[in-house]
């Protein structure tokens, strides 16, 4: 997808997620369906983690001149994010988490907008986890994955709100 169109759709996907998350009642922010890894508010924590993760990947790809890079996440960061995703958010944490998402989202977009057009679809071998094989990744891929990730959680959050209502009688 052409860069400007991809970035416009990336922005639209963020707005779709923001609208979906705005419909999560404050009382449901810590609701964790039995067997799930993400509470309702934890979906926002998870969205931020994924944005931060791929921002680190994107920065490393560009800084490394599209040469192979290794895992970019700080030790323990993923475990901390998973813990936050299970715990969820309090009402007081909600706006800060949305502000963080806006900042991370804009950082990814800005990093892509300054790339030479020839680098938009250029692939770099990225090792995402210790012991894994490199996976060819471009800035275009990163934006597409983030766009799809926002949208994945739109329907999920709506279903979880309904489950929360049933479980709590809200």
Residue, then its C-alpha position, 0 to 999 in steps of 0.5 A: x500500500x502506498x505510504x500516505x494511504x497506509x498512514x491514513x488508514x493507520x490513523x483511521x484504525x486508531x480512531x476506531x480503537x479509541x471509539x471502541x475503548x470509549x464505550x468500555x465503562x469505567x467499572x469494567x476496566x479491570x474485568x478479566x474473563x476467566x482464561x483470558x490474558x487481557x482484561x478490558x482495560x488491559x487491552x489498552x495496556x496491550x495496545x500501548x505495549x505493541x506500539x512501543x515494541x514496534x516503534x523500537x523495531x522500526x527505529x532499530x531497522x532504520x538506525x541499522x541501515x536495514x541490516x539484521x537486528x536482534x530483539x529490541x525489547x528491554x529485559x522484563x518489559x514483555x512480562x511487565x506489559x502482560x501483568x498490566x494487561x491482566x490487571x487492567x486500568x483504573x479510571x484514573x489511569x485511563x486518560x494517561x494510557x490514551x495519551x501514551x497511545x497517542x504519543x506512541x502512535x504519532x511517533x511511529x507515523x512520524x518515523x515513517x513519514x521521514x523515510x525516503x520513499x524507497x525505504x517504505x517497503x524495504x525489508x530488514x531481517x528482524x529477530x523478534x525473540x531469542x533463538x528465532x529466525x529472522x523475519x523480513x520486516x519493512x516499515x510498511x509491514x509495521x504500519x500494517x500490523x499496527x493498523x490490523x492490531x487496533x482493529x482486532x481489539x475493536x470487536x473483542x472489546x465490544x464482546x467483552x463489555x457484553x460478557x462483563x455486563x452478563x457476569x456482573x449484572x451491570 
